[in-house]
Amino acid sequence: MSSPRKLYDSKSAAGLVVLAVSLGCAGARPVLYENATLKEKGPDAAAVAIERCMAEAKKYASSDTARVVRQTATSGAVGGATGAVIGAIVGRPGTGAAVGAAGSATSALLYGILGTRELDPIERGYVDRCLREEGYDPMGWR
């Protein structure tokens, strides 16, 4: 008799993680006005400048770590309290609190790491200024 078939394997799981990370990294980007610099250097050079400025903004103006830590702690506390209430209803408040806190904190941590990463206003301002210093004219974000 054959063994039961797995619903997933390690390759499928790795593929899903890669897909989630790539989708999570997609976010708003600056839209450039077609000025003399953009016409002269072309869209490929502009894309490189945007990437460079966004990387610099994340390095020098980002508050990612603090945001993820705060989000995880808050979610864990809320999940723990919710789990304790549900656990008390079914007669196991300690177990409910532990399960609720662990589930909520894990969810918040993964969303903070893999979720859509929009730049905050300070980071966007950094990118806009960086692009202007290179001669580009950012009109907004999309």
N, C-alpha and C positions, 0 to 999 in steps of 0.2 A: 504494500500500500504506500502511496506517495505521501510525503509530508505536506502540511498545509502551506500554501503559497503566501509569501510575505506581501504585504500591501505596499511596501517600499523597500528600497535597499540603500546602501550608503551613497551610491552615486546619485540616486534621485534626491536624497536629502541634501547632498552638497550642491546639486544644481538649483534646488529651491533657495538655499542660502545665498548663492551668487545672484540669483534673480532678485531676491528681496533687497540685497545690498545695492544692486544697480538701480532698482526702482526707487529705493530710498534716497539715493543720491541725486535724483532728478529734482531740480528746484528752479525757482525763478532765476533768470539771467538778465543782464543789462541789454537794452536795445539801443543801438547806436544810430545817431543821425548821420546821414551820408554827407559828411563834410570832406574837405580836401585831404585830410589824413587818411580817412577810410578809402577814398577813391585811389589815392596814391599807393597805399600799402596793401589794400585788398582785404577780403573777408577772412582769409586764412591767417594773416598776421593779426587781424583784430581778434579772432578767436583765441590765438595764443596769448595776446595781451589780456583778454578777459580772464582766461584761466590763471595766468600769473598773478593778476590783481586779486582774484578771488582766493588764491592760495595764501597770498600775503595777508589778506584780511582775516582769514581763519587763524593764521599764525600770530598776528599782532593785535587783533581787535576782538577775538572770539572769547566767549564765556561759556563754551560748550560743556566743559566738565562740571562746572558749578550748576548749570541748568539740569543736566542729567542726574546728578546726585540729589538735588533738591526735589526733582520730579519723582525719583525712585523712593526717597524717604517719605514723602507725602503720600504717595500711592500705597506704600506698605502700611502706613499708619491707618489710612482709610480702609484698606482691605482687611487689616487685622480687626478693626472695630466692627466692620460689617460681618466678618466671619464669626466673631464672638457672639454677636446677636443671633445669627442663624444657628450657631452651635448651641446656644442656650435654649433655643426653641426645640431642638431635637435632642437635648440632654448632654451635649459634649462641647461646652464653651471653649475649653482650652484647645481642643483639636480644631474647632471651627476657626478660632483666632489665628492659629498657626497656618492653617491651609489658606485662609483669606489673605494674610500678610504676605506669605510666600508667593502666592499666585499674582497678587496685584503688583508687588515689587518687581517680580520677574517681567511681567508685562510692561511696566513702565520703563524698566531698564532697557529691554529690547527695543521698544518704540523709540526711546531716546537715542539709542545707538543706530538703529536701522531705519527709523521713521524719516519722513520727508524732512530734509534739512534746509529750511529757509534761513537766509541770512537775517540777522537782526538789524535794526536801523543803523547802528554804529558800523557794522560790517559793510552794509550797503553804501553808506557814506564814504567809507574807506575805498571801496571799489570804484565808486564814481570819481573820487578825487584822483586816484591812481590813473584811471583812464584819461581824465582831463589833462594830467601832467604829461601823458604820452601823445596828446594832440587829438584824442577822440572826444566825441560829444555825446555822452549817455543821455537819452531822452526819458527813460523810465525802465521798468522791469516787467518781464513777462515770463 
